[in-house]
């Protein structure tokens, strides 16, 4: 298939990119990794009169810890995270997740910012960002603002990003001691979207009870699903088998999947429960539960 005609823009700075988006409004689309956008254009599932390519803008690719935050530039490739020693040192949820994202070809080109900003609930990063308590920094004509990941997604493929804004950075609170995370995903084959997936990030207090619980589901509804009731239930409790089982049930209950070739609604909800239990146990092991 051949995309509909469009004008291609290659700005050299963020300010130039934002100015282009401001000029063309809804007729423009940011091109980052392009792993979702380009197939959409080629299949004519969507079209834009202007593509604004931000790949050559310097300063958007980095992974660093600074002032209590893990900061990841929105232009950072998925493959870069696989090699990052910072990620390997204390972010188990990302160690689990990144190798499961699509396939090596996609991870070499796909960017963190593109995965998050696309608004696709089947993408892995949105649920992970929510579980981690991340905030997303966006740049527009009025400057920069930060949006909590659990407030970023409004409906299917619709986010809090305005037409003249660009996602520029992901900020994750550096996990305190006695923290651990995990991501468990069920997919039919390499490169496929998840039939179900669950992201978990936990912090334990000095007595071994759960001080903070972040739990979110991938491909479980029209947006990434934050399992709010499951988080509330587990917070302050001892992470024993009984409480883990109930938390997993509550996480699955929060889902509203659609039936497709990956499974029925009942199957997907049951797999969410199973994967939630596995992710919770793995996160607790990494947190160093007694």
C-alpha positions as CSV (number, residue, x, y, z in Angstrom):
1,X,0.0,0.0,0.0
2,X,1.0,3.6,-0.6
3,X,0.3,6.4,1.9
4,X,-1.8,9.4,1.0
5,X,0.3,12.4,-0.1
6,X,1.8,14.4,2.8
7,X,4.4,17.2,3.3
8,X,7.5,16.1,5.2
9,X,9.2,18.4,7.7
10,X,12.5,17.8,9.4
11,X,13.0,20.5,12.1
12,X,16.4,20.8,13.8
13,X,15.1,21.9,17.2
14,X,12.1,21.3,19.5
15,X,11.0,24.9,19.1
16,X,10.9,24.5,15.4
17,X,8.9,21.3,15.7
18,X,6.4,22.8,18.1
19,X,6.0,25.8,15.7
20,X,5.2,23.4,12.9
21,X,2.6,21.6,15.0
22,X,1.1,25.0,16.0
23,X,0.9,26.1,12.4
24,X,-0.7,22.9,11.0
25,X,-2.7,21.7,14.0
26,X,-4.7,18.5,13.6
27,X,-3.3,18.1,10.0
28,X,0.1,17.4,11.4
29,X,1.6,14.3,13.1
30,X,4.9,13.8,14.9
31,X,7.1,11.1,13.4
32,X,9.4,9.5,16.0
33,X,10.3,5.8,15.6
34,X,7.4,5.4,13.2
35,X,6.8,1.8,14.1
36,X,3.0,2.4,14.5
37,X,2.6,5.5,12.4
38,X,4.1,4.3,9.2
39,X,2.0,1.1,8.9
40,X,-1.1,3.2,9.7
41,X,-0.3,5.5,6.8
42,X,0.6,2.7,4.4
43,X,-2.6,0.9,5.1
44,X,-4.5,4.2,4.9
45,X,-6.0,3.6,8.3
46,X,-5.2,7.3,8.9
47,X,-3.7,10.2,7.0
48,X,-2.0,13.5,7.8
49,X,-1.2,16.4,5.5
50,X,2.1,17.0,7.4
51,X,4.6,14.8,9.1
52,X,7.0,16.4,11.6
53,X,10.1,14.2,11.9
54,X,11.8,14.7,15.3
55,X,14.4,12.0,14.9
56,X,17.2,14.4,14.1
57,X,16.6,16.8,17.0
58,X,19.5,16.5,19.4
59,X,19.1,15.8,23.1
60,X,16.1,13.5,23.0
61,X,18.0,10.2,23.5
62,X,19.3,9.5,27.0
63,X,18.9,7.4,30.1
64,X,20.1,8.9,33.4
65,X,19.3,9.2,37.1
66,X,19.1,12.7,38.4
67,X,17.7,14.3,41.6
68,X,15.6,11.4,42.6
69,X,14.3,10.6,39.1
70,X,15.1,8.1,36.3
71,X,14.9,10.4,33.3
72,X,14.5,8.8,29.8
73,X,14.5,11.0,26.7
74,X,11.4,10.4,24.6
75,X,13.6,9.7,21.6
76,X,15.4,6.8,23.3
77,X,15.1,3.6,21.4
78,X,13.7,0.5,23.0
79,X,17.0,-1.4,22.3
80,X,19.0,1.2,24.2
81,X,17.1,0.3,27.4
82,X,18.0,-3.4,26.9
83,X,21.7,-2.4,27.1
84,X,21.4,0.2,29.9
85,X,23.3,-0.7,33.0
86,X,21.1,1.8,35.0
87,X,18.0,-0.1,33.9
88,X,19.6,-3.5,34.8
89,X,20.6,-2.3,38.2
90,X,17.2,-1.6,39.8
91,X,14.4,-1.5,37.3
92,X,13.3,-5.1,37.0
93,X,10.0,-4.3,35.5
94,X,11.8,-2.8,32.4
95,X,14.3,-5.7,32.3
96,X,11.3,-8.0,32.0
97,X,9.3,-5.9,29.6
98,X,11.6,-4.5,26.9
99,X,12.7,-7.8,25.4
100,X,9.0,-8.7,25.0
101,X,8.1,-5.5,23.0
102,X,7.5,-6.5,19.4
103,X,10.7,-7.9,17.9
104,X,14.4,-6.8,17.6
105,X,13.8,-4.8,14.4
106,X,11.1,-2.8,16.0
107,X,13.0,-2.3,19.2
108,X,16.0,-0.9,17.2
109,X,13.8,1.9,15.8
110,X,10.8,2.3,18.1
111,X,11.1,5.0,20.7
112,X,9.8,5.2,24.3
113,X,8.0,8.4,23.5
114,X,6.3,7.1,20.4
115,X,5.1,4.0,22.3
116,X,3.6,6.2,25.1
117,X,2.2,9.0,23.0
118,X,0.5,6.7,20.5
119,X,-2.4,6.1,23.0
120,X,-2.6,2.4,22.0
121,X,-3.7,0.3,25.1
122,X,-2.0,-2.7,23.5
123,X,1.4,-1.0,23.7
124,X,3.5,-2.1,26.7
125,X,4.9,1.2,28.0
126,X,1.6,2.9,29.1
127,X,0.8,0.3,31.8
128,X,4.4,0.1,32.9
129,X,4.6,3.9,33.3
130,X,1.4,3.9,35.3
131,X,2.6,1.1,37.6
132,X,5.9,3.0,38.1
133,X,4.1,6.2,39.1
134,X,5.8,8.0,36.2
135,X,5.2,11.4,34.9
136,X,5.4,12.5,31.2
137,X,7.0,15.8,30.3
138,X,5.5,17.5,27.2
139,X,6.7,20.6,25.4
140,X,4.3,23.1,23.7
141,X,4.3,26.7,22.6
142,X,3.7,27.8,26.3
143,X,6.7,25.8,27.6
144,X,6.8,22.4,29.4
145,X,4.3,20.7,31.6
146,X,4.3,17.3,33.4
147,X,1.4,14.9,33.3
148,X,1.0,11.9,35.6
149,X,1.0,8.7,33.5
150,X,-2.3,7.6,35.1
151,X,-4.0,10.8,33.9
152,X,-2.4,10.8,30.4
153,X,-4.9,8.4,28.6
154,X,-8.4,9.5,27.9
155,X,-9.8,7.0,25.5
156,X,-8.7,4.7,22.6
157,X,-5.8,6.5,20.9
158,X,-6.7,9.7,22.7
159,X,-4.3,11.3,25.2
160,X,-3.8,14.5,27.1
161,X,-1.3,15.7,24.4
162,X,-2.5,18.7,22.6
163,X,-2.1,19.0,18.8
164,X,0.9,21.4,19.3
165,X,2.7,19.5,22.0
166,X,5.5,16.9,21.9
167,X,6.3,14.3,24.6
168,X,9.9,15.0,25.4
169,X,10.8,13.0,28.6
170,X,9.6,10.1,30.8
171,X,10.4,10.6,34.6
172,X,10.2,7.7,36.9
173,X,10.7,8.1,40.7
174,X,13.9,6.3,41.7
175,X,12.6,3.3,43.7
176,X,13.5,3.4,47.4
177,X,15.0,0.4,49.2
178,X,12.8,-2.7,49.5
179,X,11.3,-2.1,46.0
180,X,10.8,-4.4,43.2
181,X,8.9,-4.6,39.9
182,X,7.9,-7.2,37.3
183,X,6.1,-7.4,34.0
184,X,4.3,-10.6,32.9
185,X,3.0,-10.9,29.3
186,X,1.1,-13.5,27.3
187,X,1.4,-13.3,23.5
188,X,0.9,-15.8,20.7
189,X,4.2,-15.3,19.0
190,X,7.2,-12.9,18.8
191,X,6.1,-9.5,17.5
192,X,2.4,-9.9,18.5
193,X,0.5,-7.7,20.9
194,X,-0.4,-9.1,24.3
195,X,-3.4,-11.2,24.9
196,X,-2.9,-10.0,28.4
197,X,-0.1,-8.4,30.4
198,X,0.3,-7.0,33.9
199,X,2.8,-4.5,35.3
200,X,3.6,-4.4,39.0
201,X,5.8,-2.1,41.1
202,X,5.9,-2.6,44.9
203,X,7.7,-1.0,47.8
204,X,7.8,-2.7,51.3
205,X,8.1,-0.9,54.6
206,X,10.5,-1.9,57.4
207,X,8.0,-4.5,58.8
208,X,7.6,-6.1,55.4
209,X,4.1,-4.8,54.6
210,X,3.3,-3.2,51.3
211,X,3.9,0.6,51.5
212,X,3.1,1.3,47.8
213,X,1.5,-0.8,45.1
214,X,1.4,0.1,41.5
215,X,-0.5,-2.3,39.3
216,X,-1.6,-1.8,35.7
217,X,-2.9,-3.9,32.8
218,X,-2.0,-3.9,29.1
219,X,-4.6,-4.5,26.3
220,X,-7.3,-4.9,28.9
221,X,-9.6,-2.0,27.8
222,X,-9.8,1.1,25.6
223,X,-7.0,2.6,27.7
224,X,-4.3,1.1,29.8
225,X,-6.0,0.0,33.0
226,X,-4.8,1.1,36.5
227,X,-6.0,-1.5,38.9
228,X,-7.0,1.0,41.6
229,X,-9.0,-1.3,43.9
230,X,-6.2,-3.9,43.8
231,X,-3.7,-1.2,44.7
232,X,-5.8,0.0,47.6
233,X,-6.4,-3.5,48.9
234,X,-2.8,-4.5,49.0
235,X,-1.4,-1.2,50.4
236,X,-0.6,-1.6,54.1
237,X,-1.1,-5.3,54.1
238,X,1.3,-8.2,54.5
239,X,2.1,-9.7,51.1
240,X,1.1,-13.2,52.0
241,X,-0.4,-15.8,49.5
242,X,-4.0,-15.0,50.6
243,X,-3.6,-11.2,50.0
244,X,-1.7,-11.8,46.7
245,X,-4.5,-14.0,45.4
246,X,-7.2,-11.4,46.3
247,X,-5.1,-8.6,44.7
248,X,-4.8,-10.6,41.5
249,X,-8.6,-11.2,41.4
250,X,-9.2,-7.5,41.9
251,X,-6.7,-6.6,39.2
252,X,-8.5,-8.9,36.7
253,X,-11.8,-7.5,37.8
254,X,-10.7,-4.0,36.7
255,X,-10.1,-5.2,33.1
256,X,-12.6,-4.8,30.3
257,X,-11.0,-6.7,27.4
258,X,-12.5,-7.3,23.9
259,X,-12.8,-10.7,22.3
260,X,-10.7,-11.3,19.3
261,X,-8.4,-14.0,17.8
262,X,-6.2,-13.8,20.9
263,X,-9.1,-15.0,23.1
264,X,-12.5,-14.5,24.6
265,X,-13.3,-11.9,27.2
266,X,-13.4,-14.6,29.9
267,X,-10.1,-16.1,28.8
268,X,-8.3,-12.7,28.8
269,X,-9.7,-11.8,32.2
270,X,-8.6,-15.1,33.6
271,X,-5.1,-14.7,32.1
272,X,-4.9,-11.2,33.6
273,X,-5.6,-12.8,37.0
274,X,-2.9,-15.4,36.5
275,X,-0.3,-12.9,35.2
276,X,-1.1,-10.5,38.0
277,X,-0.3,-13.2,40.6
278,X,2.9,-14.1,38.9
279,X,4.0,-10.4,38.5
280,X,3.2,-9.8,42.2
281,X,5.3,-12.7,43.4
282,X,8.2,-11.7,41.1
283,X,8.1,-8.1,42.3
284,X,8.0,-9.2,45.9
285,X,11.0,-11.5,45.4
286,X,12.9,-8.5,43.9
287,X,11.8,-6.3,46.8
288,X,13.5,-8.8,49.1
289,X,10.4,-10.0,51.1
290,X,11.2,-12.0,54.1
